[in-house]
Structure formats: structure tokens, C-alpha cells
């Protein structure tokens, strides 16, 4: 198996998503602060980039929704921050 540039980018995206989820589960990251959805959105974008080189329809759909949900969470985090 050859690891190419797009694979490295995709794996980095996966590591961002998994790391943020892990940190939220152990109480080290607050999911209502902007950092959590921002890192998830970046992770999804990196995975989507890797899928442009090695396409997988199911992964593309999942990451597209992950990105959309993360952007909604990011907007919500900023709106909650303004209300304080």
C-alpha cells in the first residue's frame, strides 16, 4: 500500500475529528465553544479533499454531512457567545 499526499491529509483530518471527540468525552473540550465544531469542520474538509483523489461515495456523503453539521455548530457557538 502506497501512502500518498492525499492519504496523509485525510488521515490528519480523521485524527482531528477523533481527537476532538475523545477530548469532549473525557471533559477536556467543551462542545459548545467554537473550537470543537471548527476542528471538526477542518477535519471533514481534509477528509473530503482526500476523497477527491480516491473517491468513496459513502464516505463523501458522511463527511459532507459532518461538515454541514459542524458549520451549524460553529454558527451556534458564535451566536451563543454573543448573547453573553
LUMVO-110218 format. One record per residue (C-alpha): residue number from 1; x, y, z. Coordinates in Angstrom, 2 decimals, decimal comma, padded with zeros to 5 digits. Each point is the difference from the previous one (the first is absolute). Example, Ala and Ser with C-alpha at 12.3 -4.5 7.8 and 13.67 -1.06 7.14 Angstrom:
2
REC   n      px      py      pz
REC   1  012,30 -004,50  007,80
REC   2  001,37  003,44 -000,66
end
This chain:
84
REC   n      px      py      pz
REC   1  000,00  000,00  000,00
REC   2  001,38  003,38 -001,02
REC   3 -000,71  002,96  002,26
REC   4 -000,41  003,05 -002,20
REC   5 -000,39  003,67  000,87
REC   6 -003,81 -000,13 -000,07
REC   7  000,09 -003,00  002,35
REC   8  002,10  001,92  002,51
REC   9 -002,39  002,95 -000,18
REC  10 -003,00 -002,29  000,49
REC  11  001,58 -001,79  002,96
REC  12  000,79  003,35  001,58
REC  13 -003,67  000,97 -000,43
REC  14 -001,09 -003,23  001,65
REC  15  002,40  000,61  002,88
REC  16 -001,51  003,48  000,55
REC  17 -003,53 -001,37  000,15
REC  18  000,90 -002,93  002,25
REC  19  002,13  002,16  002,29
REC  20 -002,70  002,61  000,50
REC  21 -002,58 -002,68  000,68
REC  22  002,30 -001,73  002,49
REC  23  000,81  003,28  001,76
REC  24 -003,70  000,82  000,28
REC  25 -000,73 -003,43  001,47
REC  26  002,62  000,34  002,72
REC  27 -001,13  003,53  000,82
REC  28  003,02  001,81 -001,40
REC  29 -001,84  001,79 -002,83
REC  30 -003,32  001,82  000,16
REC  31 -002,21 -000,77 -002,97
REC  32 -001,87  003,31  000,25
REC  33  003,17  002,08 -000,51
REC  34  001,04  000,87 -003,59
REC  35  003,19 -002,09  000,05
REC  36 -001,83 -003,34  000,03
REC  37 -002,14  000,48 -003,13
REC  38  002,83  001,91 -001,72
REC  39  002,44 -002,91  000,39
REC  40 -002,70 -002,43 -001,12
REC  41 -000,69  002,12 -003,08
REC  42  003,70  000,16 -000,88
REC  43  000,28 -003,76  000,49
REC  44 -002,97 -000,61 -002,29
REC  45  001,45  002,34 -002,64
REC  46  003,32 -001,83  000,08
REC  47 -001,73 -003,35 -000,38
REC  48 -002,11  001,38 -002,86
REC  49  003,21  001,19 -001,66
REC  50  001,46 -003,49  000,24
REC  51 -003,20 -001,39 -001,51
REC  52  000,50  002,15 -003,11
REC  53  002,99 -002,21 -000,79
REC  54 -001,40 -003,36  001,15
REC  55 -003,78  000,36 -000,16
REC  56 -002,34 -002,00  002,20
REC  57 -003,66  001,00 -000,23
REC  58 -001,02 -001,08  003,52
REC  59  002,95  001,81  001,60
REC  60 -000,68  003,08 -002,12
REC  61 -003,62  000,16  001,15
REC  62  000,94 -000,53  003,64
REC  63  002,72  002,65 -000,06
REC  64 -002,27  002,42 -001,85
REC  65 -002,56 -000,30  002,79
REC  66  002,76  000,16  002,64
REC  67  001,18  003,27 -001,52
REC  68 -003,53  001,41 -000,19
REC  69 -000,80 -000,93  003,60
REC  70  003,34  001,40  001,17
REC  71 -000,69  003,30 -001,75
REC  72 -003,43  000,18  001,66
REC  73  001,67 -000,69  003,35
REC  74  002,59  002,70 -000,69
REC  75 -002,68  002,56 -000,81
REC  76 -001,90 -001,01  003,15
REC  77  003,14  000,34  002,12
REC  78  000,63  003,50 -001,31
REC  79 -003,62  001,02  000,54
REC  80  000,05 -001,33  003,57
REC  81  003,23  001,89  000,62
REC  82 -001,56  003,26 -001,11
REC  83 -002,96 -000,38  002,36
REC  84  002,25 -000,03  003,07
end
